[in-house]
C-alpha cells in the first residue's frame, strides 16, 4: 500500500467500529472479530511515511460506550493520527 500512495496526499478516514466490541463497545455498528486495540494502533503507526493531509475519526456512539472504553481508544487513535500529521515523509 505504501508504494502506491508514496508522494500522493492521503486523507485518512478511521472508523472506530473496525475494533472488536471487547475493546470498543460504544460504536455505531459493533461487529465481533474486529481488530484489537493493539492491532489498530500498530496499523496506524505503520502508516509513517505517507503524506497524510487530513484525518477523520468516526462512529463513536457515547450512549453505548461502557466505562468510556471507546472514547479512550478513540482518543488514542486521534493522538496517533496527530503524530502522523506532524511527520512529513522523507
Backbone as ProteinMPNN parsed JSONL, in Angstrom:
{"seq_chain_A": "XXXXXXXXXXXXXXXXXXXXXXXXXXXXXXXXXXXXXXXXXXXXXXXXXXXXXXXXXXXXXXXXXXXXXXXXXXXXXXXXXXXXXXXXXX", "coords_chain_A": {"N_chain_A": [[0.831, -1.191, 0.0], [1.951, 1.241, 0.771], [3.801, 1.962, -1.273], [2.13, 2.48, -3.468], [0.848, 4.752, -2.634], [2.811, 6.549, -2.142], [4.143, 9.787, -2.147], [1.732, 10.907, -2.796], [-1.09, 12.844, -1.717], [-2.815, 11.877, 1.235], [-5.913, 11.144, 2.604], [-7.015, 10.201, 5.644], [-9.455, 8.191, 6.827], [-10.808, 6.968, 9.625], [-12.665, 4.512, 10.973], [-13.994, 3.79, 14.043], [-15.421, 1.519, 14.547], [-14.037, -0.575, 13.457], [-12.698, -1.906, 15.364], [-12.801, -4.654, 17.668], [-15.727, -5.349, 19.614], [-15.043, -5.943, 22.242], [-13.038, -4.232, 23.004], [-13.919, -1.819, 22.103], [-16.827, -1.039, 22.715], [-18.718, 0.963, 22.34], [-19.804, 1.794, 19.65], [-21.19, 2.616, 16.394], [-21.918, 0.397, 14.771], [-21.313, -2.417, 16.09], [-19.166, -5.224, 15.618], [-18.243, -8.508, 15.917], [-14.972, -9.922, 16.016], [-13.306, -7.984, 15.14], [-10.463, -5.697, 14.986], [-7.969, -5.807, 17.573], [-7.186, -3.472, 20.215], [-4.416, -3.062, 20.26], [-3.646, -4.032, 17.709], [-4.921, -2.177, 16.024], [-3.681, 0.27, 16.719], [-1.043, -0.355, 16.055], [-1.37, -0.654, 13.309], [-1.94, 2.008, 12.567], [0.499, 3.226, 13.289], [2.074, 2.058, 11.403], [1.656, 3.546, 9.159], [3.465, 5.537, 8.851], [5.37, 7.792, 6.962], [3.668, 8.185, 4.875], [2.006, 10.812, 3.082], [0.024, 12.242, 4.867], [-2.705, 14.283, 4.927], [-5.081, 14.97, 6.111], [-7.348, 13.877, 8.685], [-9.978, 11.782, 9.745], [-11.939, 10.661, 12.319], [-14.374, 8.441, 13.279], [-17.7, 7.149, 14.092], [-18.107, 6.688, 16.82], [-20.228, 5.997, 19.507], [-21.452, 7.467, 22.093], [-23.707, 6.883, 23.899], [-23.697, 4.107, 23.955], [-21.308, 3.374, 24.971], [-19.22, 1.651, 27.2], [-18.069, 2.365, 30.305], [-16.507, 4.391, 29.19], [-14.674, 3.203, 27.455], [-14.488, 3.097, 24.637], [-14.28, 5.794, 24.018], [-11.776, 6.441, 25.162], [-10.113, 4.816, 23.6], [-10.622, 5.903, 21.078], [-9.539, 8.423, 21.512], [-6.849, 7.747, 21.693], [-6.427, 6.847, 19.087], [-6.817, 9.249, 17.741], [-4.684, 10.719, 18.816], [-2.463, 9.217, 17.829], [-2.925, 9.67, 15.137], [-2.528, 12.428, 14.969], [0.202, 12.478, 15.485], [1.102, 11.268, 13.128], [0.323, 13.24, 11.299], [2.107, 15.221, 11.955], [4.506, 14.244, 11.124], [6.386, 14.506, 8.385], [6.753, 13.002, 5.176], [9.848, 11.543, 4.022]], "CA_chain_A": [[0.0, 0.0, 0.0], [2.803, 2.417, 0.895], [4.38, 2.345, -2.563], [1.073, 3.033, -4.319], [0.442, 6.064, -2.131], [4.0, 7.379, -1.924], [4.143, 11.054, -2.871], [0.361, 11.383, -3.035], [-1.765, 13.234, -0.477], [-3.68, 10.829, 1.764], [-6.945, 11.503, 3.581], [-7.231, 9.018, 6.466], [-10.769, 8.098, 7.472], [-10.685, 5.83, 10.531], [-13.909, 4.154, 11.657], [-13.7, 3.1, 15.293], [-16.079, 0.215, 14.587], [-13.115, -1.609, 12.977], [-12.239, -2.609, 16.556], [-13.68, -5.639, 18.275], [-16.515, -4.755, 20.7], [-14.436, -6.167, 23.557], [-12.219, -3.064, 23.352], [-14.645, -0.616, 21.679], [-18.246, -1.4, 22.681], [-19.579, 2.103, 22.031], [-19.706, 2.2, 18.245], [-22.465, 2.594, 15.679], [-22.229, -0.966, 14.32], [-20.329, -3.358, 16.62], [-19.047, -6.473, 14.878], [-17.25, -9.383, 16.53], [-13.87, -10.331, 15.157], [-12.569, -6.813, 14.684], [-9.101, -5.528, 15.464], [-7.73, -5.489, 18.984], [-6.654, -2.109, 20.346], [-3.007, -3.117, 19.87], [-3.561, -4.171, 16.25], [-5.326, -0.915, 15.402], [-2.635, 1.271, 16.945], [0.107, -0.773, 15.241], [-1.705, -0.322, 11.926], [-1.733, 3.451, 12.397], [1.94, 3.5, 13.343], [2.641, 1.56, 10.153], [1.397, 4.496, 8.076], [4.532, 6.535, 8.831], [5.963, 7.965, 5.636], [2.644, 8.643, 3.938], [1.73, 12.251, 3.142], [-1.336, 12.374, 5.397], [-3.068, 15.702, 4.944], [-6.276, 15.154, 6.943], [-7.78, 12.662, 9.38], [-11.361, 11.76, 10.207], [-12.187, 9.533, 13.209], [-15.82, 8.481, 13.466], [-18.604, 6.066, 14.505], [-18.22, 6.514, 18.27], [-21.599, 6.201, 19.987], [-21.349, 7.6, 23.552], [-24.713, 6.188, 24.708], [-23.418, 2.67, 24.01], [-19.951, 3.187, 25.467], [-19.127, 1.092, 28.543], [-16.975, 2.957, 31.093], [-15.704, 5.243, 28.298], [-13.625, 2.421, 26.788], [-14.39, 3.506, 23.236], [-13.796, 7.177, 23.996], [-10.333, 6.415, 25.422], [-9.459, 4.24, 22.426], [-10.72, 6.912, 20.016], [-8.559, 9.465, 21.832], [-5.537, 7.212, 21.326], [-6.393, 6.866, 17.62], [-6.634, 10.653, 17.365], [-3.3, 11.07, 19.165], [-1.575, 8.591, 16.848], [-3.165, 10.358, 13.863], [-1.838, 13.716, 15.053], [1.631, 12.193, 15.323], [1.296, 11.053, 11.693], [0.196, 14.535, 10.626], [3.313, 16.008, 12.25], [5.675, 13.624, 10.489], [6.357, 14.644, 6.932], [7.521, 11.945, 4.527], [11.19, 11.934, 3.576]], "C_chain_A": [[0.871, 1.248, 0.0], [3.368, 2.894, -0.42], [3.344, 2.986, -3.472], [0.704, 4.455, -3.919], [1.604, 7.026, -1.948], [3.953, 8.623, -2.804], [2.775, 11.611, -3.176], [-0.268, 11.805, -1.716], [-2.769, 12.152, -0.058], [-4.637, 11.422, 2.786], [-7.279, 10.231, 4.341], [-8.586, 9.11, 7.157], [-10.767, 6.826, 8.31], [-11.998, 5.615, 11.271], [-13.576, 3.328, 12.891], [-14.386, 1.738, 15.354], [-15.259, -0.887, 13.911], [-12.602, -2.445, 14.148], [-13.281, -3.613, 17.034], [-14.465, -4.982, 19.413], [-15.936, -4.984, 22.094], [-13.55, -4.999, 23.976], [-12.875, -1.753, 22.925], [-16.137, -0.94, 21.571], [-19.162, -0.272, 22.223], [-19.403, 2.613, 20.62], [-21.073, 2.067, 17.582], [-22.866, 1.182, 15.264], [-21.178, -1.948, 14.833], [-20.344, -4.675, 15.844], [-17.92, -7.304, 15.477], [-16.186, -9.763, 15.518], [-13.067, -9.172, 14.614], [-11.162, -6.784, 15.256], [-9.061, -5.371, 16.985], [-7.208, -4.053, 19.033], [-5.198, -2.077, 19.878], [-2.848, -3.2, 18.351], [-3.904, -2.869, 15.536], [-4.273, 0.166, 15.531], [-1.388, 0.923, 16.122], [-0.137, -0.472, 13.763], [-1.45, 1.158, 11.652], [-0.249, 3.801, 12.384], [2.638, 3.039, 12.071], [2.434, 2.489, 8.975], [2.437, 5.611, 8.008], [5.139, 6.577, 7.437], [4.952, 8.378, 4.576], [2.406, 10.137, 4.136], [0.281, 12.453, 3.584], [-1.643, 13.851, 5.573], [-4.286, 15.996, 5.813], [-6.669, 13.811, 7.541], [-9.213, 12.849, 9.855], [-11.516, 10.506, 11.066], [-13.671, 9.559, 13.55], [-16.414, 7.162, 13.952], [-18.591, 5.765, 16.001], [-19.649, 6.853, 18.688], [-21.582, 6.264, 21.514], [-22.45, 6.897, 24.353], [-24.462, 4.684, 24.854], [-22.048, 2.347, 24.606], [-19.971, 2.716, 26.921], [-17.879, 1.651, 29.207], [-15.996, 3.757, 30.226], [-14.57, 4.51, 27.592], [-13.401, 2.893, 25.355], [-13.848, 4.922, 23.126], [-12.286, 7.23, 24.219], [-9.57, 5.85, 24.228], [-9.499, 5.225, 21.26], [-9.726, 8.047, 20.257], [-7.153, 9.009, 21.463], [-5.366, 7.184, 19.802], [-6.154, 8.295, 17.127], [-5.204, 11.097, 17.661], [-2.325, 10.502, 18.135], [-1.722, 9.251, 15.474], [-2.484, 11.722, 13.837], [-0.329, 13.547, 14.908], [1.945, 12.005, 13.84], [1.243, 12.373, 10.916], [1.446, 15.392, 10.813], [4.563, 15.468, 11.579], [5.534, 13.727, 8.974], [7.204, 13.553, 6.299], [8.876, 12.454, 4.042], [11.372, 11.733, 2.091]], "O_chain_A": [[0.563, 2.215, -0.697], [3.418, 4.098, -0.672], [3.656, 3.944, -4.179], [0.298, 5.262, -4.756], [1.397, 8.197, -1.631], [3.756, 8.546, -4.017], [2.666, 12.689, -3.761], [-0.005, 11.18, -0.689], [-3.478, 11.59, -0.893], [-4.223, 12.114, 3.716], [-7.777, 9.274, 3.748], [-8.823, 10.003, 7.97], [-10.728, 5.723, 7.763], [-12.396, 6.437, 12.097], [-12.941, 2.278, 12.785], [-13.974, 0.882, 16.137], [-15.731, -2.019, 13.799], [-12.125, -3.562, 13.951], [-14.481, -3.437, 16.826], [-13.916, -4.133, 20.114], [-16.309, -4.283, 23.034], [-13.328, -4.79, 25.168], [-12.433, -0.683, 23.343], [-16.657, -1.1, 20.467], [-20.274, -0.531, 21.763], [-18.916, 3.723, 20.406], [-21.994, 1.476, 18.145], [-24.032, 0.81, 15.393], [-20.246, -2.285, 14.103], [-21.404, -5.172, 15.465], [-16.775, -6.856, 15.537], [-16.458, -9.906, 14.326], [-12.236, -9.352, 13.724], [-10.726, -7.723, 15.923], [-10.003, -4.867, 17.595], [-6.833, -3.49, 18.005], [-4.798, -1.152, 19.171], [-2.005, -2.511, 17.777], [-3.253, -2.502, 14.559], [-3.999, 0.894, 14.577], [-0.752, 1.813, 15.557], [0.785, -0.079, 13.047], [-0.833, 1.522, 10.65], [0.199, 4.589, 11.551], [3.683, 3.577, 11.705], [2.978, 2.249, 7.897], [2.307, 6.529, 7.198], [5.388, 5.544, 6.815], [5.326, 8.863, 3.508], [2.588, 10.659, 5.235], [-0.581, 12.792, 2.774], [-0.934, 14.572, 6.275], [-4.503, 17.141, 6.21], [-6.368, 12.753, 6.988], [-9.605, 13.926, 10.303], [-11.252, 9.401, 10.592], [-14.181, 10.563, 14.048], [-15.697, 6.189, 14.187], [-19.024, 4.688, 16.411], [-20.205, 7.87, 18.272], [-21.687, 5.227, 22.171], [-22.15, 6.352, 25.415], [-24.969, 4.061, 25.787], [-21.678, 1.18, 24.728], [-20.648, 3.302, 27.766], [-16.765, 1.437, 28.731], [-14.798, 3.791, 30.505], [-13.599, 5.14, 27.172], [-12.263, 3.066, 24.918], [-13.046, 5.216, 22.239], [-11.588, 7.982, 23.539], [-8.499, 6.349, 23.884], [-8.515, 5.364, 20.533], [-9.138, 8.571, 19.311], [-6.352, 9.805, 20.972], [-4.282, 7.467, 19.292], [-5.373, 8.514, 16.201], [-4.583, 11.778, 16.844], [-1.462, 11.219, 17.629], [-0.744, 9.373, 14.736], [-1.931, 12.128, 12.815], [0.338, 14.372, 14.283], [2.947, 12.526, 13.349], [2.025, 12.59, 9.99], [1.801, 16.188, 9.943], [5.569, 16.17, 11.481], [4.66, 13.102, 8.374], [8.263, 13.21, 6.824], [9.034, 13.626, 3.698], [12.445, 12.013, 1.557]]}, "name": "protein", "num_of_chains": 1, "seq": "XXXXXXXXXXXXXXXXXXXXXXXXXXXXXXXXXXXXXXXXXXXXXXXXXXXXXXXXXXXXXXXXXXXXXXXXXXXXXXXXXXXXXXXXXX"}
